[in-house]
């Protein structure tokens, strides 16, 4: 079983990167992190991993694939 199969389109990856950067900007004051800011940073990290790898395990669990089919 391959763990890093591409299952996200470039648009999907771009949206995830945009959302991750937005969450990091919201949680910018990295001093005295509140639990919600910590959650934003954690979610942003997961989204950045998804963006860089092109793989989303939630998509895989539900059988979703937005990556274009290679002919």
PDB file of N, CA, C and O in Angstrom:
ATOM      1  N   UNK A   1       0.849  -1.184   0.000  1.00  0.00           N
ATOM      2  CA  UNK A   1       0.000   0.000   0.000  1.00  0.00           C
ATOM      3  C   UNK A   1       0.888   1.238   0.000  1.00  0.00           C
ATOM      4  O   UNK A   1       1.729   1.416   0.882  1.00  0.00           O
ATOM      5  N   UNK A   2       0.695   2.072  -0.979  1.00  0.00           N
ATOM      6  CA  UNK A   2       1.465   3.312  -1.070  1.00  0.00           C
ATOM      7  C   UNK A   2       0.859   4.364  -0.146  1.00  0.00           C
ATOM      8  O   UNK A   2      -0.353   4.580  -0.145  1.00  0.00           O
ATOM      9  N   UNK A   3       1.709   5.010   0.631  1.00  0.00           N
ATOM     10  CA  UNK A   3       1.217   6.018   1.573  1.00  0.00           C
ATOM     11  C   UNK A   3       1.088   7.394   0.954  1.00  0.00           C
ATOM     12  O   UNK A   3       0.247   8.181   1.387  1.00  0.00           O
ATOM     13  N   UNK A   4       1.894   7.706  -0.042  1.00  0.00           N
ATOM     14  CA  UNK A   4       1.876   9.046  -0.610  1.00  0.00           C
ATOM     15  C   UNK A   4       1.453   9.024  -2.076  1.00  0.00           C
ATOM     16  O   UNK A   4       2.239   9.346  -2.967  1.00  0.00           O
ATOM     17  N   UNK A   5       0.213   8.642  -2.310  1.00  0.00           N
ATOM     18  CA  UNK A   5      -0.358   8.683  -3.655  1.00  0.00           C
ATOM     19  C   UNK A   5      -1.014  10.039  -3.826  1.00  0.00           C
ATOM     20  O   UNK A   5      -1.771  10.482  -2.962  1.00  0.00           O
ATOM     21  N   UNK A   6      -0.724  10.708  -4.950  1.00  0.00           N
ATOM     22  CA  UNK A   6      -1.344  12.007  -5.195  1.00  0.00           C
ATOM     23  C   UNK A   6      -2.856  11.845  -5.326  1.00  0.00           C
ATOM     24  O   UNK A   6      -3.337  11.062  -6.145  1.00  0.00           O
ATOM     25  N   UNK A   7      -3.594  12.588  -4.518  1.00  0.00           N
ATOM     26  CA  UNK A   7      -5.044  12.572  -4.640  1.00  0.00           C
ATOM     27  C   UNK A   7      -5.632  13.978  -4.520  1.00  0.00           C
ATOM     28  O   UNK A   7      -6.806  14.142  -4.187  1.00  0.00           O
ATOM     29  N   UNK A   8      -4.801  14.996  -4.796  1.00  0.00           N
ATOM     30  CA  UNK A   8      -5.262  16.378  -4.764  1.00  0.00           C
ATOM     31  C   UNK A   8      -4.853  17.085  -6.049  1.00  0.00           C
ATOM     32  O   UNK A   8      -3.743  16.902  -6.547  1.00  0.00           O
ATOM     33  N   UNK A   9      -5.766  17.894  -6.577  1.00  0.00           N
ATOM     34  CA  UNK A   9      -5.441  18.691  -7.751  1.00  0.00           C
ATOM     35  C   UNK A   9      -4.607  19.898  -7.337  1.00  0.00           C
ATOM     36  O   UNK A   9      -4.485  20.204  -6.151  1.00  0.00           O
ATOM     37  N   UNK A  10      -4.038  20.579  -8.326  1.00  0.00           N
ATOM     38  CA  UNK A  10      -3.249  21.771  -8.025  1.00  0.00           C
ATOM     39  C   UNK A  10      -4.115  22.857  -7.403  1.00  0.00           C
ATOM     40  O   UNK A  10      -3.653  23.582  -6.523  1.00  0.00           O
ATOM     41  N   UNK A  11      -5.359  22.981  -7.844  1.00  0.00           N
ATOM     42  CA  UNK A  11      -6.269  23.970  -7.260  1.00  0.00           C
ATOM     43  C   UNK A  11      -6.544  23.646  -5.796  1.00  0.00           C
ATOM     44  O   UNK A  11      -6.527  24.537  -4.947  1.00  0.00           O
ATOM     45  N   UNK A  12      -6.791  22.396  -5.506  1.00  0.00           N
ATOM     46  CA  UNK A  12      -7.041  21.957  -4.133  1.00  0.00           C
ATOM     47  C   UNK A  12      -5.837  22.248  -3.246  1.00  0.00           C
ATOM     48  O   UNK A  12      -5.986  22.716  -2.118  1.00  0.00           O
ATOM     49  N   UNK A  13      -4.646  21.968  -3.761  1.00  0.00           N
ATOM     50  CA  UNK A  13      -3.425  22.220  -2.995  1.00  0.00           C
ATOM     51  C   UNK A  13      -3.216  23.716  -2.775  1.00  0.00           C
ATOM     52  O   UNK A  13      -2.788  24.131  -1.698  1.00  0.00           O
ATOM     53  N   UNK A  14      -3.517  24.526  -3.787  1.00  0.00           N
ATOM     54  CA  UNK A  14      -3.372  25.975  -3.658  1.00  0.00           C
ATOM     55  C   UNK A  14      -4.319  26.558  -2.620  1.00  0.00           C
ATOM     56  O   UNK A  14      -3.947  27.449  -1.856  1.00  0.00           O
ATOM     57  N   UNK A  15      -5.541  26.050  -2.598  1.00  0.00           N
ATOM     58  CA  UNK A  15      -6.516  26.516  -1.603  1.00  0.00           C
ATOM     59  C   UNK A  15      -6.066  26.147  -0.206  1.00  0.00           C
ATOM     60  O   UNK A  15      -6.180  26.953   0.717  1.00  0.00           O
ATOM     61  N   UNK A  16      -5.556  24.941  -0.039  1.00  0.00           N
ATOM     62  CA  UNK A  16      -5.059  24.512   1.274  1.00  0.00           C
ATOM     63  C   UNK A  16      -3.890  25.377   1.733  1.00  0.00           C
ATOM     64  O   UNK A  16      -3.807  25.730   2.910  1.00  0.00           O
ATOM     65  N   UNK A  17      -2.988  25.721   0.819  1.00  0.00           N
ATOM     66  CA  UNK A  17      -1.856  26.574   1.175  1.00  0.00           C
ATOM     67  C   UNK A  17      -2.337  27.958   1.581  1.00  0.00           C
ATOM     68  O   UNK A  17      -1.838  28.523   2.555  1.00  0.00           O
ATOM     69  N   UNK A  18      -3.296  28.511   0.853  1.00  0.00           N
ATOM     70  CA  UNK A  18      -3.852  29.823   1.182  1.00  0.00           C
ATOM     71  C   UNK A  18      -4.495  29.807   2.563  1.00  0.00           C
ATOM     72  O   UNK A  18      -4.270  30.720   3.357  1.00  0.00           O
ATOM     73  N   UNK A  19      -5.288  28.788   2.859  1.00  0.00           N
ATOM     74  CA  UNK A  19      -5.939  28.673   4.165  1.00  0.00           C
ATOM     75  C   UNK A  19      -4.890  28.516   5.272  1.00  0.00           C
ATOM     76  O   UNK A  19      -5.029  29.107   6.343  1.00  0.00           O
ATOM     77  N   UNK A  20      -3.854  27.729   5.021  1.00  0.00           N
ATOM     78  CA  UNK A  20      -2.798  27.532   6.020  1.00  0.00           C
ATOM     79  C   UNK A  20      -2.088  28.843   6.324  1.00  0.00           C
ATOM     80  O   UNK A  20      -1.843  29.160   7.488  1.00  0.00           O
ATOM     81  N   UNK A  21      -1.756  29.603   5.295  1.00  0.00           N
ATOM     82  CA  UNK A  21      -1.095  30.889   5.514  1.00  0.00           C
ATOM     83  C   UNK A  21      -2.013  31.860   6.259  1.00  0.00           C
ATOM     84  O   UNK A  21      -1.559  32.618   7.116  1.00  0.00           O
ATOM     85  N   UNK A  22      -3.294  31.832   5.931  1.00  0.00           N
ATOM     86  CA  UNK A  22      -4.262  32.679   6.635  1.00  0.00           C
ATOM     87  C   UNK A  22      -4.323  32.322   8.122  1.00  0.00           C
ATOM     88  O   UNK A  22      -4.347  33.212   8.972  1.00  0.00           O
ATOM     89  N   UNK A  23      -4.348  31.025   8.436  1.00  0.00           N
ATOM     90  CA  UNK A  23      -4.383  30.602   9.838  1.00  0.00           C
ATOM     91  C   UNK A  23      -3.107  30.999  10.573  1.00  0.00           C
ATOM     92  O   UNK A  23      -3.162  31.372  11.745  1.00  0.00           O
ATOM     93  N   UNK A  24      -1.970  30.923   9.905  1.00  0.00           N
ATOM     94  CA  UNK A  24      -0.723  31.339  10.535  1.00  0.00           C
ATOM     95  C   UNK A  24      -0.704  32.845  10.796  1.00  0.00           C
ATOM     96  O   UNK A  24      -0.171  33.297  11.809  1.00  0.00           O
ATOM     97  N   UNK A  25      -1.282  33.612   9.885  1.00  0.00           N
ATOM     98  CA  UNK A  25      -1.353  35.063  10.090  1.00  0.00           C
ATOM     99  C   UNK A  25      -2.262  35.389  11.269  1.00  0.00           C
ATOM    100  O   UNK A  25      -1.956  36.283  12.058  1.00  0.00           O
ATOM    101  N   UNK A  26      -3.370  34.676  11.395  1.00  0.00           N
ATOM    102  CA  UNK A  26      -4.281  34.907  12.527  1.00  0.00           C
ATOM    103  C   UNK A  26      -3.583  34.612  13.849  1.00  0.00           C
ATOM    104  O   UNK A  26      -3.773  35.335  14.827  1.00  0.00           O
ATOM    105  N   UNK A  27      -2.776  33.550  13.883  1.00  0.00           N
ATOM    106  CA  UNK A  27      -2.106  33.134  15.122  1.00  0.00           C
ATOM    107  C   UNK A  27      -0.706  33.739  15.210  1.00  0.00           C
ATOM    108  O   UNK A  27       0.158  33.185  15.889  1.00  0.00           O
ATOM    109  N   UNK A  28      -0.468  34.857  14.541  1.00  0.00           N
ATOM    110  CA  UNK A  28       0.870  35.433  14.438  1.00  0.00           C
ATOM    111  C   UNK A  28       1.561  35.714  15.771  1.00  0.00           C
ATOM    112  O   UNK A  28       2.732  35.362  15.913  1.00  0.00           O
ATOM    113  N   UNK A  29       0.901  36.327  16.755  1.00  0.00           N
ATOM    114  CA  UNK A  29       1.658  36.600  17.990  1.00  0.00           C
ATOM    115  C   UNK A  29       2.007  35.283  18.685  1.00  0.00           C
ATOM    116  O   UNK A  29       1.210  34.756  19.461  1.00  0.00           O
ATOM    117  N   UNK A  30       3.191  34.760  18.403  1.00  0.00           N
ATOM    118  CA  UNK A  30       3.595  33.456  18.910  1.00  0.00           C
ATOM    119  C   UNK A  30       4.026  33.496  20.371  1.00  0.00           C
ATOM    120  O   UNK A  30       4.638  32.542  20.851  1.00  0.00           O
ATOM    121  N   UNK A  31       3.728  34.560  21.079  1.00  0.00           N
ATOM    122  CA  UNK A  31       4.014  34.643  22.511  1.00  0.00           C
ATOM    123  C   UNK A  31       2.735  34.329  23.274  1.00  0.00           C
ATOM    124  O   UNK A  31       1.657  34.804  22.913  1.00  0.00           O
ATOM    125  N   UNK A  32       2.853  33.546  24.305  1.00  0.00           N
ATOM    126  CA  UNK A  32       1.702  33.182  25.141  1.00  0.00           C
ATOM    127  C   UNK A  32       0.551  32.648  24.295  1.00  0.00           C
ATOM    128  O   UNK A  32      -0.527  33.240  24.250  1.00  0.00           O
ATOM    129  N   UNK A  33       0.792  31.530  23.632  1.00  0.00           N
ATOM    130  CA  UNK A  33      -0.221  30.948  22.754  1.00  0.00           C
ATOM    131  C   UNK A  33      -1.458  30.517  23.536  1.00  0.00           C
ATOM    132  O   UNK A  33      -1.361  29.845  24.562  1.00  0.00           O
ATOM    133  N   UNK A  34      -2.604  30.912  23.038  1.00  0.00           N
ATOM    134  CA  UNK A  34      -3.857  30.422  23.588  1.00  0.00           C
ATOM    135  C   UNK A  34      -4.146  29.071  22.927  1.00  0.00           C
ATOM    136  O   UNK A  34      -3.548  28.759  21.897  1.00  0.00           O
ATOM    137  N   UNK A  35      -5.027  28.280  23.482  1.00  0.00           N
ATOM    138  CA  UNK A  35      -5.340  26.987  22.856  1.00  0.00           C
ATOM    139  C   UNK A  35      -5.855  27.116  21.420  1.00  0.00           C
ATOM    140  O   UNK A  35      -5.551  26.268  20.582  1.00  0.00           O
ATOM    141  N   UNK A  36      -6.624  28.154  21.128  1.00  0.00           N
ATOM    142  CA  UNK A  36      -7.151  28.314  19.769  1.00  0.00           C
ATOM    143  C   UNK A  36      -6.026  28.661  18.795  1.00  0.00           C
ATOM    144  O   UNK A  36      -6.038  28.206  17.651  1.00  0.00           O
ATOM    145  N   UNK A  37      -5.051  29.467  19.239  1.00  0.00           N
ATOM    146  CA  UNK A  37      -3.914  29.786  18.368  1.00  0.00           C
ATOM    147  C   UNK A  37      -3.059  28.541  18.129  1.00  0.00           C
ATOM    148  O   UNK A  37      -2.568  28.323  17.021  1.00  0.00           O
ATOM    149  N   UNK A  38      -2.887  27.736  19.158  1.00  0.00           N
ATOM    150  CA  UNK A  38      -2.161  26.476  18.994  1.00  0.00           C
ATOM    151  C   UNK A  38      -2.883  25.575  17.997  1.00  0.00           C
ATOM    152  O   UNK A  38      -2.242  24.937  17.162  1.00  0.00           O
ATOM    153  N   UNK A  39      -4.202  25.520  18.078  1.00  0.00           N
ATOM    154  CA  UNK A  39      -4.989  24.708  17.146  1.00  0.00           C
ATOM    155  C   UNK A  39      -4.836  25.235  15.727  1.00  0.00           C
ATOM    156  O   UNK A  39      -4.717  24.444  14.791  1.00  0.00           O
ATOM    157  N   UNK A  40      -4.837  26.569  15.545  1.00  0.00           N
ATOM    158  CA  UNK A  40      -4.652  27.153  14.214  1.00  0.00           C
ATOM    159  C   UNK A  40      -3.293  26.765  13.638  1.00  0.00           C
ATOM    160  O   UNK A  40      -3.189  26.433  12.457  1.00  0.00           O
ATOM    161  N   UNK A  41      -2.254  26.807  14.466  1.00  0.00           N
ATOM    162  CA  UNK A  41      -0.913  26.461  14.003  1.00  0.00           C
ATOM    163  C   UNK A  41      -0.834  24.982  13.650  1.00  0.00           C
ATOM    164  O   UNK A  41      -0.211  24.620  12.652  1.00  0.00           O
ATOM    165  N   UNK A  42      -1.456  24.124  14.453  1.00  0.00           N
ATOM    166  CA  UNK A  42      -1.465  22.687  14.170  1.00  0.00           C
ATOM    167  C   UNK A  42      -2.196  22.396  12.864  1.00  0.00           C
ATOM    168  O   UNK A  42      -1.699  21.638  12.031  1.00  0.00           O
ATOM    169  N   UNK A  43      -3.374  22.995  12.680  1.00  0.00           N
ATOM    170  CA  UNK A  43      -4.150  22.782  11.454  1.00  0.00           C
ATOM    171  C   UNK A  43      -3.385  23.309  10.251  1.00  0.00           C
ATOM    172  O   UNK A  43      -3.384  22.678   9.194  1.00  0.00           O
ATOM    173  N   UNK A  44      -2.735  24.459  10.399  1.00  0.00           N
ATOM    174  CA  UNK A  44      -1.936  25.007   9.302  1.00  0.00           C
ATOM    175  C   UNK A  44      -0.796  24.056   8.948  1.00  0.00           C
ATOM    176  O   UNK A  44      -0.489  23.878   7.769  1.00  0.00           O
ATOM    177  N   UNK A  45      -0.170  23.450   9.941  1.00  0.00           N
ATOM    178  CA  UNK A  45       0.896  22.484   9.678  1.00  0.00           C
ATOM    179  C   UNK A  45       0.394  21.279   8.907  1.00  0.00           C
ATOM    180  O   UNK A  45       1.063  20.805   7.988  1.00  0.00           O
ATOM    181  N   UNK A  46      -0.773  20.782   9.270  1.00  0.00           N
ATOM    182  CA  UNK A  46      -1.358  19.641   8.560  1.00  0.00           C
ATOM    183  C   UNK A  46      -1.675  20.032   7.114  1.00  0.00           C
ATOM    184  O   UNK A  46      -1.419  19.260   6.191  1.00  0.00           O
ATOM    185  N   UNK A  47      -2.230  21.225   6.920  1.00  0.00           N
ATOM    186  CA  UNK A  47      -2.565  21.673   5.571  1.00  0.00           C
ATOM    187  C   UNK A  47      -1.309  21.882   4.723  1.00  0.00           C
ATOM    188  O   UNK A  47      -1.312  21.590   3.527  1.00  0.00           O
ATOM    189  N   UNK A  48      -0.249  22.379   5.330  1.00  0.00           N
ATOM    190  CA  UNK A  48       0.998  22.556   4.587  1.00  0.00           C
ATOM    191  C   UNK A  48       1.586  21.199   4.206  1.00  0.00           C
ATOM    192  O   UNK A  48       2.107  21.039   3.102  1.00  0.00           O
ATOM    193  N   UNK A  49       1.506  20.222   5.112  1.00  0.00           N
ATOM    194  CA  UNK A  49       1.950  18.866   4.764  1.00  0.00           C
ATOM    195  C   UNK A  49       1.139  18.333   3.588  1.00  0.00           C
ATOM    196  O   UNK A  49       1.703  17.760   2.655  1.00  0.00           O
ATOM    197  N   UNK A  50      -0.181  18.516   3.625  1.00  0.00           N
ATOM    198  CA  UNK A  50      -1.028  18.063   2.528  1.00  0.00           C
ATOM    199  C   UNK A  50      -0.662  18.753   1.229  1.00  0.00           C
ATOM    200  O   UNK A  50      -0.652  18.128   0.168  1.00  0.00           O
ATOM    201  N   UNK A  51      -0.361  20.043   1.311  1.00  0.00           N
ATOM    202  CA  UNK A  51       0.000  20.791   0.110  1.00  0.00           C
ATOM    203  C   UNK A  51       1.303  20.281  -0.488  1.00  0.00           C
ATOM    204  O   UNK A  51       1.394  20.082  -1.700  1.00  0.00           O
ATOM    205  N   UNK A  52       2.303  20.070   0.344  1.00  0.00           N
ATOM    206  CA  UNK A  52       3.602  19.644  -0.158  1.00  0.00           C
ATOM    207  C   UNK A  52       3.597  18.201  -0.662  1.00  0.00           C
ATOM    208  O   UNK A  52       4.263  17.886  -1.648  1.00  0.00           O
ATOM    209  N   UNK A  53       2.855  17.333   0.004  1.00  0.00           N
ATOM    210  CA  UNK A  53       2.846  15.920  -0.386  1.00  0.00           C
ATOM    211  C   UNK A  53       1.817  15.620  -1.471  1.00  0.00           C
ATOM    212  O   UNK A  53       1.967  14.644  -2.205  1.00  0.00           O
ATOM    213  N   UNK A  54       0.775  16.441  -1.584  1.00  0.00           N
ATOM    214  CA  UNK A  54      -0.285  16.171  -2.560  1.00  0.00           C
ATOM    215  C   UNK A  54      -1.190  15.044  -2.135  1.00  0.00           C
ATOM    216  O   UNK A  54      -1.935  14.498  -2.949  1.00  0.00           O
ATOM    217  N   UNK A  55      -1.132  14.689  -0.868  1.00  0.00           N
ATOM    218  CA  UNK A  55      -1.881  13.552  -0.353  1.00  0.00           C
ATOM    219  C   UNK A  55      -2.701  13.981   0.851  1.00  0.00           C
ATOM    220  O   UNK A  55      -2.199  14.665   1.743  1.00  0.00           O
ATOM    221  N   UNK A  56      -3.962  13.577   0.874  1.00  0.00           N
ATOM    222  CA  UNK A  56      -4.832  13.847   2.017  1.00  0.00           C
ATOM    223  C   UNK A  56      -5.411  12.516   2.478  1.00  0.00           C
ATOM    224  O   UNK A  56      -6.111  11.840   1.724  1.00  0.00           O
ATOM    225  N   UNK A  57      -5.116  12.148   3.713  1.00  0.00           N
ATOM    226  CA  UNK A  57      -5.580  10.851   4.216  1.00  0.00           C
ATOM    227  C   UNK A  57      -7.086  10.833   4.457  1.00  0.00           C
ATOM    228  O   UNK A  57      -7.701   9.768   4.402  1.00  0.00           O
ATOM    229  N   UNK A  58      -7.684  11.975   4.720  1.00  0.00           N
ATOM    230  CA  UNK A  58      -9.148  12.027   4.854  1.00  0.00           C
ATOM    231  C   UNK A  58      -9.788  11.754   3.497  1.00  0.00           C
ATOM    232  O   UNK A  58     -10.768  11.015   3.409  1.00  0.00           O
ATOM    233  N   UNK A  59      -9.235  12.352   2.434  1.00  0.00           N
ATOM    234  CA  UNK A  59      -9.718  12.054   1.084  1.00  0.00           C
ATOM    235  C   UNK A  59      -9.605  10.557   0.805  1.00  0.00           C
ATOM    236  O   UNK A  59     -10.528   9.949   0.262  1.00  0.00           O
ATOM    237  N   UNK A  60      -8.475   9.971   1.178  1.00  0.00           N
ATOM    238  CA  UNK A  60      -8.265   8.549   0.914  1.00  0.00           C
ATOM    239  C   UNK A  60      -9.279   7.697   1.663  1.00  0.00           C
ATOM    240  O   UNK A  60      -9.777   6.711   1.120  1.00  0.00           O
ATOM    241  N   UNK A  61      -9.594   8.064   2.910  1.00  0.00           N
ATOM    242  CA  UNK A  61     -10.551   7.293   3.703  1.00  0.00           C
ATOM    243  C   UNK A  61     -11.934   7.297   3.065  1.00  0.00           C
ATOM    244  O   UNK A  61     -12.664   6.309   3.151  1.00  0.00           O
ATOM    245  N   UNK A  62     -12.298   8.418   2.417  1.00  0.00           N
ATOM    246  CA  UNK A  62     -13.609   8.522   1.792  1.00  0.00           C
ATOM    247  C   UNK A  62     -13.583   8.200   0.296  1.00  0.00           C
ATOM    248  O   UNK A  62     -14.616   8.268  -0.370  1.00  0.00           O
ATOM    249  N   UNK A  63     -12.416   7.853  -0.231  1.00  0.00           N
ATOM    250  CA  UNK A  63     -12.311   7.494  -1.643  1.00  0.00           C
ATOM    251  C   UNK A  63     -12.388   8.675  -2.586  1.00  0.00           C
ATOM    252  O   UNK A  63     -12.767   8.508  -3.746  1.00  0.00           O
ATOM    253  N   UNK A  64     -12.040   9.859  -2.123  1.00  0.00           N
ATOM    254  CA  UNK A  64     -12.100  11.066  -2.946  1.00  0.00           C
ATOM    255  C   UNK A  64     -10.747  11.268  -3.605  1.00  0.00           C
ATOM    256  O   UNK A  64      -9.703  11.092  -2.977  1.00  0.00           O
ATOM    257  N   UNK A  65     -10.779  11.642  -4.886  1.00  0.00           N
ATOM    258  CA  UNK A  65      -9.549  11.940  -5.611  1.00  0.00           C
ATOM    259  C   UNK A  65      -9.820  13.106  -6.530  1.00  0.00           C
ATOM    260  O   UNK A  65     -10.600  12.972  -7.473  1.00  0.00           O
ATOM    261  N   UNK A  66      -9.194  14.258  -6.284  1.00  0.00           N
ATOM    262  CA  UNK A  66      -9.385  15.431  -7.132  1.00  0.00           C
ATOM    263  C   UNK A  66      -8.241  15.613  -8.115  1.00  0.00           C
ATOM    264  O   UNK A  66      -8.230  16.570  -8.889  1.00  0.00           O
ATOM    265  N   UNK A  67      -7.267  14.690  -8.087  1.00  0.00           N
ATOM    266  CA  UNK A  67      -6.129  14.749  -8.991  1.00  0.00           C
ATOM    267  C   UNK A  67      -6.602  14.305 -10.383  1.00  0.00           C
ATOM    268  O   UNK A  67      -7.302  13.301 -10.517  1.00  0.00           O
ATOM    269  N   UNK A  68      -6.213  15.062 -11.412  1.00  0.00           N
ATOM    270  CA  UNK A  68      -6.636  14.648 -12.767  1.00  0.00           C
ATOM    271  C   UNK A  68      -6.071  13.283 -13.135  1.00  0.00           C
ATOM    272  O   UNK A  68      -4.974  12.915 -12.716  1.00  0.00           O
ATOM    273  N   UNK A  69      -6.835  12.545 -13.921  1.00  0.00           N
ATOM    274  CA  UNK A  69      -6.459  11.207 -14.322  1.00  0.00           C
ATOM    275  C   UNK A  69      -5.355  11.294 -15.385  1.00  0.00           C
ATOM    276  O   UNK A  69      -5.471  12.047 -16.352  1.00  0.00           O
ATOM    277  N   UNK A  70      -4.281  10.511 -15.190  1.00  0.00           N
ATOM    278  CA  UNK A  70      -3.202  10.458 -16.184  1.00  0.00           C
ATOM    279  C   UNK A  70      -3.569   9.453 -17.251  1.00  0.00           C
ATOM    280  O   UNK A  70      -3.991   8.337 -16.949  1.00  0.00           O
ATOM    281  N   UNK A  71      -3.406   9.858 -18.521  1.00  0.00           N
ATOM    282  CA  UNK A  71      -3.743   8.965 -19.631  1.00  0.00           C
ATOM    283  C   UNK A  71      -2.522   8.291 -20.174  1.00  0.00           C
ATOM    284  O   UNK A  71      -2.618   7.503 -21.115  1.00  0.00           O
TER     285      UNK A  71
END
